[in-house]
Amino acid sequence: MKFFLEFEEKTLMGTFSCLYKDYEDWRDVAYQVINTVRVVKEERGDED
């Protein structure tokens, strides 16, 4: 299972893999993990 996300003209690509015989057990978990991916914009301050 692969997923892609485009943000600010950049691409994030991820993948999840498991043995085919285990796919049914892992499918819902993998989708839940993918659905938690969030883009967080950091504020940059003065760095010493």
N, CA and C atoms as a LAMMPS dump frame, in Angstrom:
ITEM: TIMESTEP
0
ITEM: NUMBER OF ATOMS
144
ITEM: BOX BOUNDS ff ff ff
-5.0000000000000000e+02 5.0000000000000000e+02
-5.0000000000000000e+02 5.0000000000000000e+02
-5.0000000000000000e+02 5.0000000000000000e+02
ITEM: ATOMS id mol type element x y z
1 1 1 N 0.847 -1.149 0
2 1 2 C 0 0 0
3 1 3 C 0.903 1.226 0
4 2 1 N 0.656 2.137 -0.921
5 2 2 C 1.446 3.358 -1.017
6 2 3 C 0.523 4.555 -0.873
7 3 1 N 1.083 5.655 -0.371
8 3 2 C 0.304 6.884 -0.311
9 3 3 C 1.204 8.06 -0.657
10 4 1 N 0.578 9.106 -1.179
11 4 2 C 1.288 10.305 -1.612
12 4 3 C 0.568 11.525 -1.067
13 5 1 N 1.329 12.573 -0.76
14 5 2 C 0.784 13.831 -0.297
15 5 3 C 1.605 14.945 -0.925
16 6 1 N 0.94 15.896 -1.518
17 6 2 C 1.638 17.054 -2.072
18 6 3 C 1.364 18.243 -1.173
19 7 1 N 2.426 18.976 -0.807
20 7 2 C 2.306 20.149 0.048
21 7 3 C 3.394 21.128 -0.322
22 8 1 N 2.99 22.345 -0.614
23 8 2 C 3.923 23.412 -0.989
24 8 3 C 4.913 22.945 -2.053
25 9 1 N 4.37 22.353 -3.098
26 9 2 C 5.141 21.891 -4.25
27 9 3 C 6.173 20.815 -3.908
28 10 1 N 5.971 20.13 -2.8
29 10 2 C 6.834 19.013 -2.422
30 10 3 C 5.955 17.783 -2.251
31 11 1 N 6.533 16.625 -2.461
32 11 2 C 5.782 15.387 -2.381
33 11 3 C 6.301 14.529 -1.237
34 12 1 N 5.379 14.045 -0.452
35 12 2 C 5.676 13.069 0.595
36 12 3 C 5.133 11.741 0.12
37 13 1 N 5.962 10.721 0.169
38 13 2 C 5.531 9.399 -0.263
39 13 3 C 5.774 8.437 0.885
40 14 1 N 4.804 7.585 1.13
41 14 2 C 4.954 6.585 2.178
42 14 3 C 4.484 5.24 1.678
43 15 1 N 4.874 4.218 2.388
44 15 2 C 4.466 2.88 2.004
45 15 3 C 4.285 2.026 3.244
46 16 1 N 3.42 1.074 3.141
47 16 2 C 3.219 0.077 4.18
48 16 3 C 3.255 -1.272 3.502
49 17 1 N 3.999 -2.192 4.078
50 17 2 C 4.042 -3.521 3.474
51 17 3 C 4.008 -4.588 4.559
52 18 1 N 3.447 -5.713 4.202
53 18 2 C 3.405 -6.878 5.075
54 18 3 C 3.239 -8.106 4.176
55 19 1 N 3.349 -9.263 4.755
56 19 2 C 3.125 -10.475 3.986
57 19 3 C 1.686 -10.505 3.498
58 20 1 N 1.484 -11.004 2.293
59 20 2 C 0.137 -11.036 1.721
60 20 3 C -0.836 -11.794 2.629
61 21 1 N -0.377 -12.854 3.233
62 21 2 C -1.265 -13.648 4.098
63 21 3 C -1.679 -12.868 5.351
64 22 1 N -0.928 -11.814 5.714
65 22 2 C -1.251 -10.996 6.886
66 22 3 C -1.984 -9.711 6.521
67 23 1 N -2.155 -9.451 5.235
68 23 2 C -2.71 -8.179 4.772
69 23 3 C -4.071 -7.877 5.397
70 24 1 N -4.955 -8.848 5.436
71 24 2 C -6.294 -8.6 5.968
72 24 3 C -6.227 -8.15 7.439
73 25 1 N -5.299 -8.714 8.203
74 25 2 C -5.137 -8.337 9.61
75 25 3 C -4.593 -6.922 9.762
76 26 1 N -3.73 -6.503 8.834
77 26 2 C -3.047 -5.214 8.949
78 26 3 C -3.717 -4.079 8.184
79 27 1 N -4.598 -4.374 7.251
80 27 2 C -5.17 -3.357 6.364
81 27 3 C -5.788 -2.19 7.134
82 28 1 N -6.676 -2.458 8.063
83 28 2 C -7.331 -1.373 8.801
84 28 3 C -6.344 -0.557 9.631
85 29 1 N -5.373 -1.235 10.227
86 29 2 C -4.356 -0.532 11.007
87 29 3 C -3.544 0.39 10.101
88 30 1 N -3.159 -0.102 8.93
89 30 2 C -2.375 0.711 7.997
90 30 3 C -3.155 1.951 7.575
91 31 1 N -4.442 1.806 7.268
92 31 2 C -5.257 2.965 6.902
93 31 3 C -5.367 3.954 8.058
94 32 1 N -5.483 3.463 9.27
95 32 2 C -5.556 4.359 10.427
96 32 3 C -4.268 5.147 10.587
97 33 1 N -3.14 4.489 10.383
98 33 2 C -1.849 5.174 10.471
99 33 3 C -1.751 6.249 9.395
100 34 1 N -2.103 5.907 8.167
101 34 2 C -2.041 6.867 7.066
102 34 3 C -2.955 8.061 7.346
103 35 1 N -4.117 7.812 7.909
104 35 2 C -5.062 8.901 8.2
105 35 3 C -4.591 9.82 9.32
106 36 1 N -3.557 9.445 10.067
107 36 2 C -3.047 10.323 11.117
108 36 3 C -1.957 11.264 10.614
109 37 1 N -1.517 11.11 9.371
110 37 2 C -0.474 11.975 8.825
111 37 3 C -1.03 13.393 8.713
112 38 1 N -0.332 14.329 9.329
113 38 2 C -0.745 15.731 9.319
114 38 3 C 0.441 16.608 8.931
115 39 1 N 0.14 17.727 8.305
116 39 2 C 1.16 18.713 7.978
117 39 3 C 1.135 19.762 9.082
118 40 1 N 2.278 19.984 9.706
119 40 2 C 2.395 20.963 10.78
120 40 3 C 3.41 21.999 10.341
121 41 1 N 2.978 23.231 10.274
122 41 2 C 3.879 24.301 9.871
123 41 3 C 4.538 24.885 11.108
124 42 1 N 5.859 24.848 11.135
125 42 2 C 6.602 25.38 12.263
126 42 3 C 6.825 26.874 12.101
127 43 1 N 6.726 27.59 13.205
128 43 2 C 7.079 28.999 13.191
129 43 3 C 8.543 29.097 13.532
130 44 1 N 9.278 29.802 12.708
131 44 2 C 10.707 29.938 12.943
132 44 3 C 10.974 31.26 13.651
133 45 1 N 11.628 31.162 14.784
134 45 2 C 11.985 32.357 15.554
135 45 3 C 13.472 32.595 15.448
136 46 1 N 13.948 33.46 16.285
137 46 2 C 15.395 33.714 16.347
138 46 3 C 16.076 32.502 16.939
139 47 1 N 17.036 31.981 16.249
140 47 2 C 17.773 30.833 16.736
141 47 3 C 19.187 31.267 17.057
142 48 1 N 19.647 30.965 18.273
143 48 2 C 21 31.343 18.676
144 48 3 C 21.953 30.208 18.446
